[in-house]
Amino acid sequence: MAKINPADTPQQRITLPEYIQKHLPKPLVINPTLSINHFFRVLEQPSNKKSSTIQYVPYLFKTLQNHSVSNSQLCTGALTKLAASLTERNQRLADTYPNSITIAYQPRTALILGASSPSPYSTVNLLKLHQLYGLPYLSASSLKGSFRSFWILKYFGGSEEAALQDAAFRQLFGAADEDAHVGALVFFDTFPSKFTLTLDIQTPHYPDYYSGSQPPTDTQSPIPIYLLCLQDADFAIPIACQDPVLWQNEQAKIQETFTALLTTYGLGAKTALGYGLGNADRKSVV
């Protein structure tokens, strides 16, 4: 990162050309995809006075440091209407399949989406947002992957090889061997009907130890890592099945296992630390 003299520069500015800066709306008005994942501020007054390294943070970061932000405060409430429309669309799509179930999921703890993609500019872990809608979401692939992994852990002791020998598992989730076929279960990108954006902080006290360069000593400087999280979120997660006979045989097990995934294992990142655990209830069965 570039070195600066904090005394010679303004305390804060946006890392955009001047002709764009003057037209940039306030953080709560702009699409969250831009204000979190694309537009960055420069904090040019480091907390550590011995350091003069420029620190970059998302455009919305300073607002979140002062208070949490609900979905109704973003884009003058337009995201709330959009989320409701997308949820309704998902349900209509699920209803086109022979059988489906919708499970309501309310995270009890903070939900972290996208922590595997940290910002290249700062120690703030970015939030996974839909690139068009600007909404946080649970992608269909991540829902299927989490459910598949939990199913293997719960019924096959974590052995994927054993799971692939089971006919029902292969029918539900598909297989990629010589007898490759698509699984009967269908998942959808799922958007929250409401949510609150907030900041969580993790402070590793032994960064040099974790990097493998030194033993864990008190001489090392903790480095705060900011996590953009969701709280007070509500999701309606539809799961459809293309095989009516398979659904009849496995429906109870599917519902029980997916509910266990949400309540005891969690979704999103850092589930081993308790993030993403939630309450789950069946909303409807078709």
C-alpha positions in Angstrom: 0.0 0.0 0.0 1.0 3.6 -0.6 2.7 5.6 2.2 1.4 9.1 3.1 1.9 11.8 5.7 -1.5 12.1 7.4 -0.8 15.7 8.4 -0.5 16.7 4.7 -3.8 15.2 3.5 -7.5 15.5 4.2 -8.8 13.1 6.8 -11.2 11.3 4.4 -11.9 11.1 0.7 -13.5 8.8 -1.8 -11.2 6.8 -4.1 -12.9 8.0 -7.2 -12.2 10.7 -9.8 -13.3 14.2 -8.8 -15.9 14.5 -11.5 -17.6 11.3 -10.2 -17.3 12.2 -6.5 -19.4 15.4 -6.8 -22.3 13.3 -8.3 -22.1 10.4 -5.8 -25.3 10.1 -3.7 -25.3 9.4 0.0 -24.4 5.8 1.1 -27.9 4.8 2.0 -29.4 6.0 -1.3 -27.0 4.2 -3.6 -27.2 0.5 -4.6 -25.5 -1.5 -1.8 -23.5 -3.4 -4.4 -21.7 -0.1 -5.1 -21.6 1.3 -1.6 -20.2 -1.9 -0.1 -18.3 -3.8 -2.8 -17.2 -1.2 -5.3 -16.9 2.3 -3.8 -14.3 2.8 -1.1 -13.3 5.6 1.2 -9.7 6.3 2.3 -9.1 6.6 6.0 -5.9 8.6 6.1 -5.6 8.9 9.8 -4.5 5.4 11.0 -5.4 4.3 14.5 -1.8 3.3 15.0 0.2 6.6 15.0 3.4 4.7 14.1 1.9 3.7 10.8 1.2 5.9 7.8 -0.4 3.2 5.6 -3.5 4.2 3.8 -6.6 2.3 4.9 -9.5 1.7 2.6 -13.0 0.9 3.7 -16.3 0.5 1.9 -18.3 3.7 1.3 -21.1 2.5 3.7 -18.6 1.5 6.4 -18.6 4.8 8.4 -22.4 4.7 8.6 -22.4 1.1 9.9 -19.8 2.1 12.5 -22.3 4.5 14.0 -25.4 2.4 13.7 -26.9 -0.6 12.0 -28.9 -0.1 8.8 -32.2 -1.9 8.0 -33.4 -2.8 4.5 -36.1 -0.2 4.7 -33.4 2.5 5.0 -31.6 1.5 1.8 -32.5 2.9 -1.6 -35.5 4.8 0.0 -37.3 1.5 0.7 -37.1 0.2 -2.9 -35.1 -2.9 -1.8 -38.0 -4.0 0.5 -40.4 -4.1 -2.4 -37.9 -5.8 -4.7 -37.2 -8.5 -2.1 -40.9 -9.2 -1.7 -41.3 -9.5 -5.5 -38.3 -11.9 -5.8 -39.7 -14.0 -3.0 -43.0 -14.2 -4.7 -41.3 -15.1 -8.0 -39.4 -17.9 -6.3 -42.6 -19.4 -4.9 -44.3 -19.3 -8.3 -41.3 -21.1 -9.8 -41.3 -23.8 -7.0 -45.0 -24.3 -7.6 -44.4 -25.3 -11.2 -42.7 -28.5 -10.0 -44.7 -31.6 -9.0 -43.8 -31.2 -5.3 -42.2 -28.5 -3.2 -41.8 -27.3 0.4 -41.0 -23.8 1.7 -39.1 -23.5 5.0 -38.9 -20.2 6.9 -35.4 -19.4 8.2 -34.7 -16.7 10.7 -31.0 -16.6 11.8 -30.7 -16.2 15.6 -27.0 -15.2 15.3 -25.3 -12.9 12.8 -25.3 -14.3 9.2 -22.1 -13.8 7.3 -22.3 -14.1 3.5 -19.2 -13.8 1.3 -16.5 -13.9 3.9 -14.4 -16.0 1.6 -14.0 -13.0 -0.6 -12.2 -10.3 1.4 -11.7 -6.9 0.0 -8.3 -6.5 -1.8 -8.1 -3.0 -0.4 -8.8 -3.4 3.3 -9.3 -5.7 6.3 -13.1 -5.4 5.9 -14.7 -8.6 4.6 -17.2 -7.8 1.9 -20.8 -8.9 1.9 -22.1 -11.1 -0.9 -24.7 -9.1 -2.7 -26.6 -9.8 -5.9 -24.7 -7.9 -8.6 -28.0 -6.6 -10.2 -30.4 -6.3 -7.3 -28.0 -5.2 -4.6 -29.6 -7.6 -2.1 -27.8 -10.1 0.1 -28.9 -13.6 -0.8 -28.4 -17.3 -0.3 -27.4 -18.7 -3.7 -29.0 -21.8 -5.0 -25.6 -23.5 -5.3 -24.6 -22.7 -1.7 -27.9 -24.0 -0.4 -27.6 -27.2 -2.3 -23.9 -27.6 -1.4 -24.6 -27.0 2.3 -27.5 -29.4 2.4 -25.6 -32.1 0.5 -22.6 -31.8 2.9 -24.8 -31.9 5.9 -26.7 -35.0 4.6 -23.4 -36.8 4.1 -22.2 -35.8 7.6 -25.5 -36.8 9.2 -26.2 -40.1 7.5 -22.8 -41.3 6.2 -20.4 -40.1 8.8 -18.9 -37.5 6.4 -17.9 -40.1 3.8 -18.9 -38.9 0.3 -17.7 -42.3 -1.1 -20.3 -44.1 1.1 -23.0 -41.6 0.2 -22.5 -42.1 -3.5 -23.2 -45.8 -3.0 -26.7 -44.9 -1.8 -29.3 -44.9 -4.5 -31.6 -42.3 -2.8 -28.7 -39.9 -2.3 -27.7 -40.2 -5.9 -31.3 -39.5 -7.0 -31.7 -36.5 -4.7 -28.4 -34.8 -5.3 -27.1 -36.3 -8.6 -23.8 -37.9 -9.4 -20.8 -37.0 -11.6 -19.4 -40.5 -12.3 -19.9 -42.7 -15.4 -23.6 -42.9 -14.5 -23.8 -39.1 -14.2 -27.3 -37.5 -13.8 -28.9 -34.4 -12.4 -30.3 -34.6 -8.9 -34.1 -34.4 -8.4 -33.9 -31.6 -5.8 -34.1 -28.0 -7.1 -33.0 -24.9 -5.1 -33.4 -21.2 -5.9 -31.5 -18.0 -5.1 -33.2 -16.9 -1.9 -33.6 -13.2 -0.8 -34.5 -12.0 2.7 -37.8 -10.2 3.1 -36.2 -8.1 5.7 -32.7 -7.7 7.1 -30.4 -5.4 9.0 -26.8 -4.7 8.0 -24.3 -4.5 10.9 -20.6 -4.8 11.7 -19.0 -7.5 13.7 -15.3 -7.5 14.7 -12.8 -10.3 15.1 -9.4 -9.4 16.6 -6.8 -12.1 16.1 -4.2 -11.4 18.9 -1.4 -13.5 17.4 -1.3 -12.7 13.6 2.4 -13.7 13.3 1.6 -17.0 15.0 -1.3 -17.7 12.7 0.8 -17.0 9.7 3.4 -19.5 10.9 6.3 -17.1 11.4 6.4 -16.7 15.2 5.2 -18.3 18.4 2.1 -16.7 20.1 3.5 -13.9 22.2 2.1 -10.8 23.8 4.4 -8.6 21.7 2.3 -9.0 18.6 -0.2 -6.3 17.6 -3.8 -7.4 17.2 -5.4 -6.6 13.8 -9.2 -6.0 13.9 -11.0 -7.6 11.1 -14.4 -6.2 10.3 -17.2 -8.5 9.1 -20.3 -7.2 7.3 -23.2 -9.2 8.7 -26.9 -9.7 8.5 -29.1 -9.6 11.5 -32.9 -9.8 12.0 -33.3 -11.5 8.6 -36.2 -13.5 7.3 -35.8 -16.0 4.5 -38.4 -18.2 2.8 -36.4 -21.1 1.3 -38.3 -23.1 -1.3 -37.1 -26.7 -2.2 -38.7 -28.4 -5.2 -38.4 -32.0 -6.4 -38.8 -33.3 -9.9 -39.5 -36.9 -9.0 -43.0 -37.4 -7.3 -42.2 -41.0 -6.2 -38.9 -40.0 -4.7 -40.5 -37.1 -3.0 -43.2 -39.3 -1.5 -40.5 -41.6 0.0 -38.1 -38.9 1.1 -40.2 -35.8 1.9 -40.2 -36.3 5.7 -36.5 -36.9 5.8 -35.7 -33.9 3.5 -37.7 -31.6 5.8 -36.2 -33.0 9.0 -32.7 -32.8 7.7 -32.9 -29.3 6.2 -34.4 -28.0 9.4 -31.5 -29.6 11.4 -29.1 -28.0 9.0 -30.5 -24.5 9.7 -30.9 -25.0 13.5 -27.7 -27.0 14.5 -25.2 -26.4 11.7 -26.1 -23.0 10.2 -25.7 -21.3 6.8 -23.1 -18.9 5.6 -19.5 -18.5 6.7 -17.9 -19.2 10.1 -20.6 -21.6 11.2 -18.1 -23.4 13.4 -18.0 -20.2 15.5 -21.8 -20.1 15.8 -22.7 -17.8 13.0 -25.7 -18.5 10.8 -27.7 -20.6 13.3 -31.4 -20.0 13.1 -34.9 -21.0 13.7 -36.7 -23.0 11.0 -40.4 -23.7 10.4 -42.2 -25.3 7.5 -44.4 -22.8 5.7 -46.1 -24.9 3.1 -46.1 -28.2 1.3 -47.4 -28.6 -2.2 
